[in-house]
Amino acid sequence: MSDWPELDVRCDAATFATLHLVSQMLGKLRVAYAPWVNHGWHVTLHPTAYGLEAPPIAAGERAYALAIDLCRHAVTLAISDGSRDQVAFDGQTVAELHRDLIAMLDRHGIPSRFNGKPSEIADAKRFADDHEARGYDRDSATRLLGALNAVVPVFEKFRAGFSGKASPVHFFWGGFDLAVTRFSGREAPPHPGGIPNMPDRIMREAYSHEVSSAGFWPGGVTAAAPIFYSYAYPDPDGFRDTPVEPAAARFDKDLGEFILPYAEVRAAADPEGTLMRFLQSTYDAAANHAHWDRKALEREPVAP
C-alpha cells in the first residue's frame, strides 16, 4: 500500500478552496511590500515540513514571515522581535479570515493593505465580500501536507538534473499549484495574457523566455481531481503528439498540457519512480522538439 495519502475532491474541495484563497492573501502581501523579482518568483510560497511559507518581508526595522501551517491549522505570524501570533482555521468564511489576518497585522504594527481581489479566478468576489461557508477539514489539510511532503523531494531531484536557469520548487498561489520550471535561455514570443485579474505584463514577464514547466495541482477554488502537469511555452511542433510515460499520462487539449492523475501515481508500485518518469519524459518531449542545447543545460545530479 502506498504511503502517499489519498486526496479526494469530494471531501477535500471545500478545504482546498479555503486554503487557495488564504494563500493568495499571503502572496499579495509579498506583491505589495517586497521588491519585484524577475518572473514574479519573489511572491511565491515555499513548501516546508509543516505547510507553505511566504519569504520574510521587511517592515521598518523588523521583518516578518507568514505561513499556512497545516499542523497548527492556522495562518502563523513570526516577527523578528520574537513576537508570534496566528489566525486559526476554525470554519470561518474567507471574509472573516481576511478580516482576522488584517487585524493580526495591525495589532503588531505591520502594514496590512494589499490587493483585495483574488487573481486567476474568474468572477471571484473580493476577499472581504466572500461570505460563502466553504468549511475547513483538518484531515483534508493533513493529507494535503502529506502529499506535498511526498511530491516535493521528487521535484527537487528532478530540478537537480539541470544546470541551466531553473526556478526553485515553489508554490504559486494564483493557481494553487507546486511548480518547477526550466529555461532554454532563448527569448519567447509575447504571452497572449488574458488571465483573470492578472495584468498581461506580468504574464509576459513570467514567460519572457522558452520554458518547460511541470507541477502538481491538488485542486483549489476550482474543485477537481488532483493532477500532475507538464507544458512547454511556446508549444513546439510535435510536442503534443509525443508519447510520454507512464501510460496513464495524456495530453489535455483544453488545458494545453500533459496531465497525470495523482491517484495513478499514488496507486503505482513505485510512486516516486512513476512521477519522475512523467517529469523526465515530458521535459524530453519539450526540449527535443524545441531543439534545446541539452548538452549545455543538463547534468547528472551530484552529491553535496
C-alpha positions, 0 to 999 in steps of 0.5 A, spaced: 500 500 500 502 506 498 504 511 503 502 517 499 495 519 502 489 519 498 486 526 496 479 526 494 475 532 491 469 530 494 471 531 501 477 535 500 474 541 495 471 545 500 478 545 504 482 546 498 478 552 496 479 555 503 486 554 503 487 557 495 484 563 497 488 564 504 494 563 500 493 568 495 492 573 501 499 571 503 502 572 496 499 579 495 502 581 501 509 579 498 506 583 491 505 589 495 511 590 500 517 586 497 521 588 491 519 585 484 523 579 482 524 577 475 518 572 473 514 574 479 518 568 483 519 573 489 511 572 491 511 565 491 510 560 497 515 555 499 513 548 501 516 546 508 515 540 513 509 543 516 505 547 510 507 553 505 511 559 507 511 566 504 519 569 504 520 574 510 518 581 508 521 587 511 517 592 515 521 598 518 526 595 522 523 588 523 521 583 518 516 578 518 514 571 515 507 568 514 505 561 513 499 556 512 501 551 517 497 545 516 499 542 523 497 548 527 491 549 522 492 556 522 495 562 518 502 563 523 505 570 524 513 570 526 516 577 527 523 578 528 522 581 535 520 574 537 513 576 537 508 570 534 501 570 533 496 566 528 489 566 525 486 559 526 482 555 521 476 554 525 470 554 519 470 561 518 468 564 511 474 567 507 471 574 509 472 573 516 479 570 515 481 576 511 478 580 516 482 576 522 489 576 518 488 584 517 487 585 524 493 580 526 497 585 522 495 591 525 495 589 532 503 588 531 504 594 527 505 591 520 502 594 514 496 590 512 493 593 505 494 589 499 490 587 493 483 585 495 481 581 489 483 574 488 487 573 481 486 567 476 479 566 478 474 568 474 468 572 477 471 571 484 468 576 489 473 580 493 476 577 499 472 581 504 465 580 500 466 572 500 461 570 505 460 563 502 461 557 508 466 553 504 468 549 511 475 547 513 477 539 514 483 538 518 484 531 515 483 534 508 489 539 510 493 533 513 493 529 507 494 535 503 501 536 507 502 529 506 502 529 499 506 535 498 511 532 503 511 526 498 511 530 491 516 535 493 523 531 494 521 528 487 521 535 484 527 537 487 531 531 484 528 532 478 530 540 478 537 537 480 538 534 473 539 541 470 544 546 470 541 551 466 536 557 469 531 553 473 526 556 478 526 553 485 520 548 487 515 553 489 508 554 490 504 559 486 498 561 489 494 564 483 493 557 481 494 553 487 499 549 484 507 546 486 511 548 480 518 547 477 520 550 471 526 550 466 529 555 461 532 554 454 535 561 455 532 563 448 527 569 448 519 567 447 514 570 443 509 575 447 504 571 452 497 572 449 495 574 457 488 574 458 488 571 465 483 573 470 485 579 474 492 578 472 495 584 468 498 581 461 505 584 463 506 580 468 504 574 464 509 576 459 514 577 464 513 570 467 514 567 460 519 572 457 523 566 455 522 558 452 520 554 458 518 547 460 514 547 466 511 541 470 507 541 477 502 538 481 495 541 482 491 538 488 485 542 486 483 549 489 477 554 488 476 550 482 474 543 485 477 537 481 481 531 481 488 532 483 493 532 477 500 532 475 502 537 469 507 538 464 507 544 458 512 547 454 511 555 452 511 556 446 508 549 444 513 546 439 511 542 433 510 535 435 510 536 442 503 534 443 503 528 439 509 525 443 508 519 447 510 520 454 510 515 460 507 512 464 501 510 460 496 513 464 499 520 462 495 524 456 495 530 453 489 535 455 487 539 449 483 544 453 488 545 458 494 545 453 498 540 457 500 533 459 496 531 465 497 525 470 492 523 475 495 523 482 491 517 484 495 513 478 501 515 481 499 514 488 496 507 486 503 505 482 508 500 485 513 505 485 510 512 486 516 516 486 519 512 480 512 513 476 512 521 477 519 522 475 518 518 469 512 523 467 517 529 469 523 526 465 519 524 459 515 530 458 521 535 459 524 530 453 518 531 449 519 539 450 526 540 449 527 535 443 522 538 439 524 545 441 531 543 439 534 545 446 542 545 447 541 539 452 548 538 452 549 545 455 543 545 460 543 538 463 547 534 468 547 528 472 545 530 479 551 530 484 552 529 491 553 535 496 
